[in-house]
Amino acid sequence: MDALKLLASLLLIPASAPPPAPVERAGEVSILAHGPGGVSIEGKSTEVSIAEEAAVLLFRVPLAPIDTGIGLRNRHLRESLEVEKFPDATLRVQRGDLQFPAEGSPVERQVTGELRLHGQSRTVPVHYRAERASGGAIRIEGSLQLDMRDFDIAPPSYLGLAVSPAVEVAVGLTVDGL
Amino acid sequence: MALFSTAAGAYPSMIRQGYTQCAACHTDPSGGTLLTKYGRAQSELLLSSRWGSGQEDEPSRAADFLFGLLRTPDFLNLGGWLRYGYLWNTVGGKLVDDRLLQMRADGAAELRVGPLRAEGQLGYASASSAPFTELAWVTRNAGGANLVSREHWVGLAFADDTGLLRGGRIYVPFGLRILEHTSFVRTATRTDIDVDQQDGISVAIAKESWRMEVMAVLGNYSVRPDAFRERGFSGYLEVAPFRTLALGVSALVTRADAALGSSGPTLRQAYGVTARASPWTPLVLLAEVDALITTTLGSGGASAGHADWLQADIEVVRGVHLLTAIEGMKPPGGGPSSVGFWGGAAWFVVPHLDVRADWVRRSTSGSLPTNTFLIQFNGYL
């Protein structure tokens, strides 16, 4: 029986080994929202990860750690995003849609991804720039714009200051294994 | 050095929190006056000592107008100031003056109906402060108590509240809108936030990365006779390339038929550059350099000078600030040059109360150095 299992497993070994899973070395994410009178609200986090699932690259940002610089504003952000119910934002991009840079030849393109936020999924255009360093790691900088209302998020309003529904998101990530 | 009143809550140092703009917290888009409801909340959350409140706690009801005793509708902002201080002046090491100062007792209201904006202040100035409040008098009781109004205007907001067109008595848009209204940069340019407002028409625009205001100065109608009223324009443009850095330029050109110390019509010009920066959150640096030109029209005589200011504000713990500044001035007209050094501390004890202590040492060529010590208590309703 054991011999049969061994034979079966040997037959199932692919011709070439699968590529290693991407591993993020460092990352940062920033969100930028706008209010009246020239007010801008920026939230930052260093928690962003990348994983590969069935030919899809999955970027994940935990929402609770995003820091806007004011504690109460962080709380309002978490409440607005209902992070206890929807702790992460994810972006799925087909690996085949991406162009990976060779060393010394950065790539800058626009692709389409599926953004899941607040329990809602929407297709969004994503602009990215990728550059491979001499050690093989790739530095990725991506950005997208979203409308909170598309994700069933009510634009926050606080003491007469209403935040515009348009939000800019920027992600930077250094990755091995791509 | 007679009056140090920090006449309003102008905090260009809020850039430490990433607030390069003023309009969200103040009813004047260039800052320094009545607080909006959002501004009241930020005053408690960002300026005052927290006294055990959690970082994520909502501001207390007591931060509202009259400690929350009177809830105002959304279209109405109310506020008021009550400020007293005690001052000691020495010259050459000898005490020459010490007294209680009634600095400010003003109330203010702002109305917002659709795009319409209207604001007015009305206050009481005691007899002892008469010489220092005359430029804002409503009544004219020479040597006695008076009613004062530092600002009153009506305006229209436009472009999603990023713009405001208004007319009335307005804070003159020039330079850093700092509390230290006796600083050389504010006195030499006559642009303090105490009594140097002018009647006129202004347009202000506040965007995320820049803001500006330009004002047609039609004269201060608290000043009489008309020959002494200055007319012209004043304005600034400030650009914020980063959330913690703002760089600006200012210009002021006014003409008056008569001026103290002048034999005829006088053209007064000031051109300034400003910088606000917070390289480290607890530290804010404020700098202003102004060129001053005064011309006696008809005689062709023009004279130049300058006024300069460099201030550091360190928030050592929430609500407690150490303040220091150096300043210099050479007045137009060939007067002696002066330098000054400021040191002090301010504590925003609770949202409605701050206390401040200042020491200012000034030296003028050919004169004995002066030292001024001031403590002040400011209540905000």
Boltz contact constraints between the chains, C-beta under 6 A:
constraints:
  - contact:
      token1: [A, 36]
      token2: [B, 161]
      max_distance: 6.0
  - contact:
      token1: [A, 37]
      token2: [B, 21]
      max_distance: 6.0
  - contact:
      token1: [A, 37]
      token2: [B, 23]
      max_distance: 6.0
  - contact:
      token1: [A, 37]
      token2: [B, 24]
      max_distance: 6.0
  - contact:
      token1: [A, 37]
      token2: [B, 161]
      max_distance: 6.0
  - contact:
      token1: [A, 37]
      token2: [B, 206]
      max_distance: 6.0
  - contact:
      token1: [A, 38]
      token2: [B, 21]
      max_distance: 6.0
  - contact:
      token1: [A, 38]
      token2: [B, 206]
      max_distance: 6.0
  - contact:
      token1: [A, 38]
      token2: [B, 207]
      max_distance: 6.0
  - contact:
      token1: [A, 38]
      token2: [B, 208]
      max_distance: 6.0
  - contact:
      token1: [A, 39]
      token2: [B, 24]
      max_distance: 6.0
  - contact:
      token1: [A, 40]
      token2: [B, 208]
      max_distance: 6.0
  - contact:
      token1: [A, 71]
      token2: [B, 55]
      max_distance: 6.0
  - contact:
      token1: [A, 71]
      token2: [B, 56]
      max_distance: 6.0
  - contact:
      token1: [A, 72]
      token2: [B, 45]
      max_distance: 6.0
  - contact:
      token1: [A, 72]
      token2: [B, 56]
      max_distance: 6.0
  - contact:
      token1: [A, 75]
      token2: [B, 56]
      max_distance: 6.0
  - contact:
      token1: [A, 159]
      token2: [B, 37]
      max_distance: 6.0
  - contact:
      token1: [A, 159]
      token2: [B, 38]
      max_distance: 6.0
  - contact:
      token1: [A, 159]
      token2: [B, 41]
      max_distance: 6.0
  - contact:
      token1: [A, 160]
      token2: [B, 37]
      max_distance: 6.0
  - contact:
      token1: [A, 160]
      token2: [B, 38]
      max_distance: 6.0
  - contact:
      token1: [A, 161]
      token2: [B, 24]
      max_distance: 6.0
  - contact:
      token1: [A, 161]
      token2: [B, 38]
      max_distance: 6.0
